[in-house]
Amino acid sequence: MKKRFNDKMALPLRLGYTIQHRRPVLAGAVLSTATNAFAPNPTLRVKKWSSGIGTPRRLVLGFGALFLGQFMSMADRPGQSFLASARQQGASSVEQVLRNVEWPEQFPFKEEDFQRFDESPDSLFYETPRFVTHIDDPAIAALTKYYSKVFPPSNTPGISLLDLCSSWVSHFPAGYQQERIVGMGMNEEELKRNPVLTEYVVQDLNFRPKLPFEDNSFDIITNVVSVDYLTKPFDVFKEMCRVLKPGGLAIMSFSNRCFWTKAISIWTSTGDADHVLIVGSYFHYAGGFEPPQAVDISPNPGRSDPMYIVHSRKVATG
Ligand SMILES: C[S@@+](CC[C@H](N)C(=O)[O-])C[C@H]1O[C@@H](n2cnc3c(N)ncnc32)[C@H](O)[C@@H]1O
């Protein structure tokens, strides 16, 4: 897969871009410590399904740096590399990625970027419930803390939330409630068990990206560690914009783990900073969103799972 970009890899070298880069961990799931009759093996405690590929390593960016080289406006910092500028500003490089992006006019991805190693129907892969968590506890805690800062207070009249690619957990603050919290996912048993949901929909978004909701229905849309499984993100993000209320907030969060065979090739062949740019581009090209922003909420960099947010609001006048 990387071969395709080999001709462009000279570019990052010329520009001097290197990045502390983590490639996705294969099949990232952490078996829950919760006692659960449906767990694949309830006697197992915490076990990471990692292959060791997730070890941080220093790589020269291929496609990612090509992205950065093309998209980042360096006009205000002539002669400096992207990372040098980011370090001087004291911010996480991941948080810098979406600043001053000059997006190409056309959606810059090709069909093959959204292909997966396993192209069998997703309904097969998600047929059996997985009562597991897919990131470690500190990463979950960081996400929940982030939600508690940006979500409307619990039980605010008229507030509706949609958790896309949901399962038996949404990582919302403890006891969080709203009139309407919809979960959409692939496995009904998982969704049924999710205590925060007031309703759920089982739907394969790669087969049917249209969201079964009225325009302007939701105040918040979340998607936790699953944006990388969407093979039609452009369509899904357009739909997200349609069903969000004006000013509504979409929060995409992800780490460096994934079910590698089910993640799109552009994701498995790139690293964290690239993922931020990829998700940012979905918002940008879907249209109707404010410029996307990235937040690095990684709780203990280098020690526990990293956690990144790319968020955007539907334009208020849309
Ligand atoms: C890694 S799990 C994450 C689940 C949950 N968001 C969490 O944080 O634990 C990936 C989720 O994406 C959902 N998913 C994967 N492919 C999907 C598809 N084609 N359409 C809709 N949902 C999908 C699955 O239902 C699954 O729950």
The ligand as an ORCA input file, in Angstrom:
! r2SCAN-3c Opt
* xyz 0 1
  C     -13.829     -0.351     17.657
  S     -15.573     -0.461     17.867
  C     -15.912      1.000     18.801
  C     -17.201      0.918     19.517
  C     -17.503      2.068     20.435
  N     -17.625      3.318     19.709
  C     -16.501      2.173     21.543
  O     -15.923      3.227     21.733
  O     -16.294      1.201     22.237
  C     -16.108     -0.114     16.238
  C     -17.584      0.135     16.125
  O     -17.859      0.639     14.846
  C     -19.081      0.151     14.423
  N     -19.011     -0.019     12.970
  C     -18.028     -0.608     12.279
  N     -18.321     -0.660     10.975
  C     -19.526     -0.064     10.842
  C     -20.376      0.176      9.749
  N     -20.069     -0.239      8.536
  N     -21.555      0.817      9.971
  C     -21.896      1.222     11.210
  N     -21.134      1.019     12.298
  C     -19.963      0.376     12.117
  C     -19.283     -1.203     15.085
  O     -20.614     -1.413     15.416
  C     -18.428     -1.117     16.326
  O     -19.214     -0.972     17.455
*
